[in-house]
Amino acid sequence: MKEYDRVRLIVEKEKYAEDGVHKGMYGWICDPRNIDGQWLVSFDQPGDLPEIACIPVKEVDLEVVEE
């Protein structure tokens, strides 16, 4: 994974749900650094709606998607 990759959350975890992020949601990696196995991911909404959250997510909880 790398900065600007489009990703999907593949697990449902309470720590993500507390920020409004749930399994199947899409986002993008918004920092080039992987810190302790986590990426900073901005989860967005369709259209021009504001982002839902920008949170650190474990790499194993994400998959890169092609669009």
C-alpha positions in Angstrom: 0.0 0.0 0.0 1.0 3.6 -0.6 -0.2 7.1 -0.3 -3.3 7.9 -2.4 -4.3 4.2 -2.8 -8.1 3.7 -2.8 -8.9 1.2 0.0 -11.9 -0.6 1.5 -12.3 -1.6 5.1 -12.7 -5.4 5.3 -13.6 -5.9 9.0 -16.1 -4.5 11.4 -14.4 -3.3 14.7 -15.7 -1.2 17.5 -12.7 1.1 17.4 -13.6 2.1 13.8 -17.3 2.2 14.4 -16.9 4.7 17.1 -15.7 7.1 14.4 -18.6 6.2 12.0 -16.5 3.8 9.9 -17.9 0.3 9.1 -16.9 -2.8 7.1 -17.2 -2.2 3.3 -16.6 1.6 3.4 -14.2 3.2 1.0 -11.4 5.7 1.7 -7.9 6.7 0.6 -4.5 6.6 2.2 -3.7 10.2 3.0 -0.2 9.9 4.5 2.9 8.3 3.0 4.0 6.8 6.3 2.9 3.4 7.7 3.3 3.8 11.5 3.2 0.6 13.6 1.4 -1.2 10.8 -1.3 1.4 10.4 -2.2 3.9 7.6 -4.0 7.2 8.0 -7.2 6.7 5.9 -9.7 9.4 5.0 -13.1 7.7 4.6 -15.3 9.7 2.2 -18.9 9.8 1.0 -20.2 9.8 -2.5 -20.5 13.2 -4.3 -19.4 16.4 -2.6 -20.3 15.4 0.9 -17.7 15.9 3.7 -15.5 13.1 4.8 -16.8 10.8 7.5 -13.5 10.4 9.4 -9.8 10.4 9.0 -8.4 7.7 11.2 -5.5 5.3 11.6 -6.4 1.8 10.3 -4.4 -1.4 10.6 -3.0 -2.6 7.2 -4.5 -6.0 7.7 -8.0 -4.5 8.0 -7.8 -2.9 4.5 -7.7 -4.0 0.9 -6.6 -1.9 -2.1 -9.4 -1.5 -4.7 -9.2 -0.5 -8.3 -11.6 2.1 -9.6 
